Amino acid sequence: MGAKHKHYDVIVAWAAGEEIEIYEHEKWRDWGKDYPPIYEDQEYRIKPKRIKKEGWVNVYDSESSRVVAWTSHVYLTVADAEQCAQPYRKACIRIEWEEEV
């Protein structure tokens, strides 16, 4: 039996229902739901999964009344943010973001 196709893992993932991306024009884009040909000189990848995350940030007044400052630390729970808050905290704000996994 010969060597595996260069894109073997991508082909198997696509057959299993994974979303695939192709690298064209200096960016990744969706490959499509239909079965287009796979060329060895193209780059493909399994589309990264994105998960939503959330955290809490303590917000404080700065010395200038025109500026609001916050800590650079994002707490995973509101309880952690509360525990680490300074007495002069003005608010605890929930933030959301997405990360690739």
N, C-alpha and C positions, 0 to 999 in steps of 0.2 A: 504494500500500500504506500502511496506517495505522501509527500509532505502536505500538511493542511494548507488550505487556501489562506492567503494573507488576512482576509476578513472573516475567517471561520467563526470566531466568537460573536461578531456582530450578526452574522447570518443566523446563527443558532438563536441568539437573543431575539431577533426579529421574528423568527418562526414561533418563538414562545410567547409572542405578544408584546415585547418591549418596544418602546418608541426609539427610533434611530435618527441621528442627525448626520448631516454631511457638511464638510468644511468647504465652502465656496466663497469667493470674493472676500477673503480674509475674515470670515465669521462663520459660526456654526448656525445651521438652519435645519428645520424639520425636513426629514427625508421623504415623508409622504406615507400614506396608508397603502397605496398600490405597490405592486412588486416592480420597481424599476430595476434595471440591470445594475450589478455591482461591478465597478471597475477597479482593478488593482492599483491604478495610479491615483485614485481618489482617496480621501481620508474620511472614515466613518467612525462613529462612536455610539455607544448606548447613551441615550439622552439622560443626563444626570437627574436624579430625583430631587425635588425641592421640598423642604419641610418648613412649616411656619414655626417660629419661635417667639417667645415673649419674655419680657423682663421688666424690671422696675428701676427707675432712676430717681434719686433724691435731688430736689431743686432748691437752691439757696439764692438769696439776694446777694449781690456783690456790694462792694463799698459804694459804687456809683449807682444811683437810683435808675439810671438808664440801661443798665445791663443786668441780665439774669444769668446766674452761673449754675452749673450742675456738676455733680461729680462725674468722673470718667468711668466709674464702676457701674456695671449693670448687674443687678441682683436677680437671681432666678426666682425668688419668691418675694411677695410683698412683706412677709414676716421678716425676711433677712434685711430688706431695705429699712423697715421700721427699727429693727434692732441696731443698725449701724448709723441711723440718722442723728445728726447734731441737733441740739435744742432750737437752733435758729432756722431750721428747715422750713421752707414755704410750702412745698408740695412733694408728693410722691407720684410720679407719672408712669403709667404703663406704656411700654413701647413694643412694637412688633417688627419683625424682619423675617426674611427667608434665607435659607442656606442650602447649598447643594450638598447632597450626601452621596 
